[in-house]
Amino acid sequence: MRLFSAVLAVAASLVFTGSVQAAQLFQATFTGTVVPGGFDFDNRFGFGTGFSALDLRAFSLVVIYDPTLGNARTTATFEDRRGGTTVGPNVDSPVLSAALTILGGNTVTLIPDQFGQIRSVTNNGFSVKVQDLNADGGPLYDDLAITASYPASGHLNSTLALTNVTGGANLMLFNNGAQRGSVVMQLGTAKYEILNTAGVPEPTSWALMIVGLGGVGAALRGRRRESAVAA
């Protein structure tokens, strides 16, 4: 019994002394309507390729971001700007993904592997810039820009639910060096919320957990063998 208790104590200490990497992501969700005049020649959204196929349709635009990534810049009026440089081996985009859904149709998702920036200004609003390398390897990037304005004070890590949002968003889609889509959006609502606040164990912590559990298992097997010999 003493051996079993000792192994349990060691396993517990290994588990709880392992470092935990906090992962707090935020999600911004914008809704509104598509402004007439856009086009989707590759039918990415599923409404056809005509010039009026997307006109006045409702949309949902979801941006997932990490407010801690990148460099913050401060001015007299407060400005919190993250990113703003080309994404590369040593540069992480503060925007993890941006997904535009035209309601009743398909979703187009951008991963900012070329450029990512997010910006929040007190009493002004919120802006995002994302460039996604084309899967076809063309020289131009799928490009998303969002500018939301509202009379509210907030930072990148604020939680807000707003219905009086003004501003817009513009998505440009390219294929083989040619522009194949353009979606201009009028914003109506915006919601900023915490997506994930759970601690995520690092790989070293998982390894320590496995070692500790293995020790517990060995102790249990030893106890069973001792009991069998005694019987």
N, C-alpha and C positions, 0 to 999 in steps of 0.2 A: 504493500500500500504506500509506503514511504517513497519507493522508487517511482510509482505512478504519479504521486503528487509532485515530486520533484520535476518529472518530465513535463507535467502540465504547467508548472510555474515557468520553466524554461521556454516552452512553446508560447505562453502568453507574453513573456517579455520580448521574445523575438518578433511576435506579431505587432505589438503595440509600440515598440521602439523603432520599427521600420518607418521611414519617412512617408508622408502622404502628400501627394501633389494636388493642391486645390485646383479645381477646374470650374470656374464660374463663367459661363457663357450667357450672353444676352440675345434676345430675339426682338427684332423690330418688325411689326406687321403693318403694312399700309394697304388701304383699300380705296377704290375709286372707280372711275370709268375711263375707257380708252377714247382718246381724242380722234375724231374722224381724220382720214388722210393717210393712215399707216398702211403697211403692206407686209405680207408674209409669203414670199414667192416659193419657199420650200415647204410651206404648210406645216411648220413646226408646232403650231397651236391647234391644228386640226379643224379649222373653219374654212379651208379653201385658200386659194391664192389670189383672189380678187382684191382690188384696192379698198373695197368697203367691207371686207369680210370681218374685220375686227372692230368696226366703228361702234362706239357707244356701249361696248360690252363691259361688264363688271370684271374687275380683276382683284387678285390678292397677291401682294408682293412681300415676301418674307426674307429678311436679312438676318443671318446669324453671325455674331461678332464677339470678339474677346476685347473688352475695353482696356485691358492691361498691356496689349501688344503695341509696339511702336513707341515713338517719342511724343511726349506732350509738349505743346507750346502754349505759353500764357501771354495774353496782352492785357491792357488796362480794362477791357470789357469782359475778360475771361474767354478764352478760347481753348478747347480741348481737341487737338488734332492728332490722330494716330495714323501712322503709315505715311504714305505720300511718296514712296520710292518704289522703284521696280522690284518686284518680288524675285528673290534669287536664293542661292544655297544658304546664305546667312541672314536673310531678311524674311520675316514672317508677316503675312498680311493680317491686319486686325479683323478683316472680314473673312469669315470662313466660307460662306456661300451666300448666294442670292438666288431666289427661286420665284419666277413670275408665273402665275397661273391665271389664264383667262377662264373665268368660270364657265363650266360646261365643256371645256376643251382640255388641252394638254398643258403640262408644266415644262418650262424651259429653265434649266438651272445653270448658273455660272459659278465656276470655281476660280477665284482670282489668282491664277498662277502667273500672270504677267504684271498686274498692278492692283493694289488695294489701298483704299484710304477711307477713313471715317472721321467725321468732324461734328462737333456739337458746340453751339454758341448760346450762352444764356440769353433768354428773351429774343431769340432769333430762330433757332431751329436745328435742323439735323441734316447732314448731307453725306452721301456715300458715292464712291467712285470705284468701279470694278472693271477690270479687263481680263478676259479669259482667252487663252490661246485656243485657236481653232483646232478641232480634231483633224481637219484636212491638211493642216500644216501650211495654210495660206499666210500671206504676209500681214494681214490685218487681223485685229482681235474683235471678238464679240465684246461690246462695250455697254455698260449700264451706268447711268448717272441718276441720282435721286437728290432732290432738294425740297425739303419740307420746312415750312414756316408756320409758327404758331405762337401766340402770346403766353408762353409758359416758360418757367425756369427749369432747366434740367441739364444733367451731365450725361456722359456716355453710360454711366452705371446707374442712372435713375430709372425708376419704374413709373410710367405715365400711361394714361389712357385718354386720348384726345379725339374730339369729334369736329373741331373747328379748324382743321388743317388746311392750309393753302400751299400751293407749290405743285411740283410735278416730277415725273420721272421719264426717262427716255432710254429705250433699249434698241441698240443697233446690232443686227446679226449679219455676219459675213461668211462667205463660202468661196474658196479658191480665189481670194483677192477681190471679190465683188460683193457689194452690199446686197443682201437678199431679204432683209427684214428691217422694219422700223416700227416701233410701237411707242407712241407718245401718250402719256397717262396724266390725268388730272387727279390729284390726291384729294381724299375726303376725310379719312380717319387715319389715326396712327396709334399704335400701342407698343410700348417698350416694356419688356418683362424679363425676369431671370429665367433662363432656360434650364440651367443645371447648376446646383450648388453642392452636389455631393463630392466628397473627397475621392480621388481616384488613386489607388495604391500604385507606386512605382514598381517597375520590374524587380528591383531588389527586395521590396517588401513581399511581393508574391513568392520569391524564392525562399525568404525566411519563413513564410507561412508553411510552405511545403515541407521544409526541414522540420519545423516544429510538429506538424501533423504526422510526419514519418516517425518521429521519436515517440509520439503517443501510441502509434500503431505497434511499434516494436515493444514498448512496455506492456501493452495488452497481450501480445503474443507470448512474452516471457511469463506473465502471470498465469496464462492458460497452461503452459508447459509445466510450471511449478505445481499447479493444482493437479495435473494428470499424474506427475511423479508421486506426489503425496498420497493420491488415491491408491 
